[in-house]
Amino acid sequence: MGEILKRLWSRSQGDVSEPATGPEGEAARVGPLLPCLEDGTPRRTVGLVALELAEDQIGEVVATLTRLESELVLVPLILTDMDNFELFASRGYVFEHFPSPRSQQLAPAGLPWEAYLQRRLTLLQRKWQPVALIPFGEKAGRALRTWRAPGGGSGWHGSNAGA
C-alpha cells in the first residue's frame, strides 16, 4: 500500500489549480470540497475505501498513513463502514461513514444495499473529487469495480480505474 500511495502523491503534487471535472469529464459547476493543511493550504484528496475490514486491518491502513504523513501532498479521505470514528478523528483524518454491515438493513425502504452503496459512492465522488480511489479489502474492491462498470454507477474513471 505504501508504494501505491507514494506514487500517487508524488505524481499529483496535490495541484488544486486544475479545473474540476464531473463523472462524464465535463467541467463541474462546483469545485471539490478541499480540506486545508494547518497553514491553510487547500489540498486534493485521495480516497481510501475500506469496507468490512477488521479493526486491526483498519489499524494497518492508519499506521501506514501515519508513517507517510510527512510525505503527503494529498489528503487521505477514508471511506469506511467502521463505527470507531476515534481511530480517524484522533489523527485529524477526513472520513466518510457508510452504515456497517449490521446496519445495512437501514437503507431506504425498497432500495437494495448495493444500489444504496453505488449512489453514495457517486455522491462522495462529486463532493470530494478525489484524484484516485484505492480499495482495501474484497468488499471495497467489488464495490468499486461495480461502480466503475458501464451502467454500474458514475462511470468515473480516476487515475486508478483498473485497481
PyMOL commands that set and color helices and strands:
alter all, ss='L'
color gray80, all
select helices_A, chain A and resi 2-12+55-71+86-89+101-106+113-128+138-148
alter helices_A, ss='H'
color red, helices_A
select strands_A, chain A and resi 45-50+75-80+94-97+133-136
alter strands_A, ss='S'
color yellow, strands_A
deselect
rebuild
show_as cartoon
